[in-house]
Amino acid sequence: MIGLAASVSFLPNSFIPQEHSYDMKCRKARPSDVEAMQRLLLTEGKNDYNYLPETEVKKHLEGIASGETEAVLAEIDGKLAGFVSYTWGKHYPQYEPPDARNRDHGYIAEAVVSENLRGKGIGTMLLGMARDELLKKGFSRIYLKRHAENKASARIMEKAGFVEVETFLDPAIRTYGSRKTTVCRFAKEANGR
Ligand SMILES: CC(C)(COP(=O)(O)OP(=O)(O)OC[C@H]1O[C@@H](n2cnc3c(N)ncnc32)[C@H](O)[C@@H]1OP(=O)(O)O)[C@@H](O)C(=O)NCCC(=O)NCCS
């Protein structure tokens, strides 16, 4: 039986995995979740397309304790199934309208779903939740980046309403395939929100 926490009851049905054989709960991450999140990301999140500098990633997630970082996570039968972390700042002022370049925007940082649970809509659901948390904070534009050829990542971004802003060679952090990074943006005004 799927048991979604009240905080996600607004999610469209298409975001909810259809299997009924487990109990899934979604909620904001707490400092006590950080260790399990680091472990999941640095084991199952690793692939040729995902740039994960260990020290930086750990520090980013440790920011959950101070509130510098936030994350939404899914638990299945009490075990961490995946999360999306997010923050805010001036990550991509070059893509912002001139009057917004000195203001913070939302930034989605990390996304991972446990390998044996992929393809069930959990990544899309969590990305949608993270996007909505940033919109609630008043950030009307939200950015993220991925390896240009990370197909699963590209698909969840597309399903959550993110569109490509730019793709460019990024050999400093991309060692595989095209070695390109794609930056995507969700814009509240373009999505009738
Ligand atoms: C990216 C990730 C979080 C997605 O999680 P998920 O729970 O599987 O996501 P969803 O089930 O919501 O959607 C995945 C979509 O990608 C598609 N997909 C997966 N692999 C694909 C591939 N190789 N080619 C094309 N599409 C692919 C799935 O078919 C699905 O799309 P659909 O609903 O149209 O069928 C997960 O793959 C992951 O943890 N990857 C490793 C870490 C990573 O790369 N993170 C992103 C860094 S930017």
Ligand as a Chemical Component Dictionary entry (heavy atoms), coordinates in Angstrom:
data_LIG
# 
_chem_comp.id                   LIG 
_chem_comp.type                 NON-POLYMER 
_chem_comp.pdbx_formal_charge   0 
_chem_comp.three_letter_code    LIG 
# 
loop_
_chem_comp_atom.comp_id 
_chem_comp_atom.atom_id 
_chem_comp_atom.alt_atom_id 
_chem_comp_atom.type_symbol 
_chem_comp_atom.charge 
_chem_comp_atom.model_Cartn_x 
_chem_comp_atom.model_Cartn_y 
_chem_comp_atom.model_Cartn_z 
_chem_comp_atom.pdbx_ordinal 
LIG C1  C1  C 0 18.170 10.407 -12.785 1  
LIG C2  C2  C 0 17.411 9.535  -11.773 2  
LIG C3  C3  C 0 17.349 10.265 -10.436 3  
LIG C4  C4  C 0 15.983 9.287  -12.293 4  
LIG O1  O1  O 0 15.227 8.603  -11.312 5  
LIG P1  P1  P 0 13.962 7.671  -11.689 6  
LIG O2  O2  O 0 13.208 7.403  -10.441 7  
LIG O3  O3  O 0 14.395 6.492  -12.468 8  
LIG O4  O4  O 0 13.151 8.666  -12.638 9  
LIG P2  P2  P 0 11.715 8.459  -13.282 10 
LIG O5  O5  O 0 11.292 7.040  -13.125 11 
LIG O6  O6  O 0 10.839 9.511  -12.743 12 
LIG O7  O7  O 0 11.959 8.815  -14.804 13 
LIG C5  C5  C 0 13.035 8.278  -15.519 14 
LIG C6  C6  C 0 12.777 8.534  -17.000 15 
LIG O8  O8  O 0 14.001 8.403  -17.713 16 
LIG C7  C7  C 0 13.831 7.450  -18.738 17 
LIG N1  N1  N 0 15.115 6.807  -18.949 18 
LIG C8  C8  C 0 15.859 6.141  -18.058 19 
LIG N2  N2  N 0 16.994 5.698  -18.639 20 
LIG C9  C9  C 0 16.933 6.114  -19.934 21 
LIG C10 C10 C 0 17.802 5.979  -21.059 22 
LIG N3  N3  N 0 18.960 5.338  -20.947 23 
LIG N4  N4  N 0 17.419 6.520  -22.235 24 
LIG C11 C11 C 0 16.262 7.194  -22.359 25 
LIG N5  N5  N 0 15.385 7.362  -21.310 26 
LIG C12 C12 C 0 15.742 6.820  -20.132 27 
LIG C13 C13 C 0 12.773 6.511  -18.215 28 
LIG O9  O9  O 0 12.168 5.772  -19.249 29 
LIG C14 C14 C 0 11.803 7.520  -17.586 30 
LIG O10 O10 O 0 11.077 8.223  -18.568 31 
LIG P3  P3  P 0 9.529  7.827  -18.924 32 
LIG O11 O11 O 0 8.745  8.071  -17.663 33 
LIG O12 O12 O 0 9.172  8.750  -20.026 34 
LIG O13 O13 O 0 9.541  6.380  -19.309 35 
LIG C15 C15 C 0 18.092 8.137  -11.622 36 
LIG O14 O14 O 0 18.260 7.577  -12.900 37 
LIG C16 C16 C 0 19.431 8.184  -10.933 38 
LIG O15 O15 O 0 19.501 8.146  -9.694  39 
LIG N6  N6  N 0 20.544 8.250  -11.714 40 
LIG C17 C17 C 0 21.889 8.271  -11.155 41 
LIG C18 C18 C 0 22.245 9.647  -10.604 42 
LIG C19 C19 C 0 22.115 10.725 -11.674 43 
LIG O16 O16 O 0 22.564 10.567 -12.801 44 
LIG N7  N7  N 0 21.511 11.837 -11.255 45 
LIG C20 C20 C 0 21.248 12.973 -12.109 46 
LIG C21 C21 C 0 22.400 13.890 -12.133 47 
LIG S1  S1  S 0 22.081 15.337 -13.125 48 
# 
loop_
_chem_comp_bond.comp_id 
_chem_comp_bond.atom_id_1 
_chem_comp_bond.atom_id_2 
_chem_comp_bond.value_order 
_chem_comp_bond.pdbx_ordinal 
LIG C1  C2  SING 1  
LIG C2  C3  SING 2  
LIG C2  C4  SING 3  
LIG C2  C15 SING 4  
LIG C4  O1  SING 5  
LIG O1  P1  SING 6  
LIG P1  O2  DOUB 7  
LIG P1  O3  SING 8  
LIG P1  O4  SING 9  
LIG O4  P2  SING 10 
LIG P2  O5  DOUB 11 
LIG P2  O6  SING 12 
LIG P2  O7  SING 13 
LIG O7  C5  SING 14 
LIG C5  C6  SING 15 
LIG C6  O8  SING 16 
LIG C6  C14 SING 17 
LIG O8  C7  SING 18 
LIG C7  N1  SING 19 
LIG C7  C13 SING 20 
LIG N1  C8  SING 21 
LIG N1  C12 SING 22 
LIG C8  N2  DOUB 23 
LIG N2  C9  SING 24 
LIG C9  C10 SING 25 
LIG C9  C12 DOUB 26 
LIG C10 N3  SING 27 
LIG C10 N4  DOUB 28 
LIG N4  C11 SING 29 
LIG C11 N5  DOUB 30 
LIG N5  C12 SING 31 
LIG C13 O9  SING 32 
LIG C13 C14 SING 33 
LIG C14 O10 SING 34 
LIG O10 P3  SING 35 
LIG P3  O11 DOUB 36 
LIG P3  O12 SING 37 
LIG P3  O13 SING 38 
LIG C15 O14 SING 39 
LIG C15 C16 SING 40 
LIG C16 O15 DOUB 41 
LIG C16 N6  SING 42 
LIG N6  C17 SING 43 
LIG C17 C18 SING 44 
LIG C18 C19 SING 45 
LIG C19 O16 DOUB 46 
LIG C19 N7  SING 47 
LIG N7  C20 SING 48 
LIG C20 C21 SING 49 
LIG C21 S1  SING 50 
# 
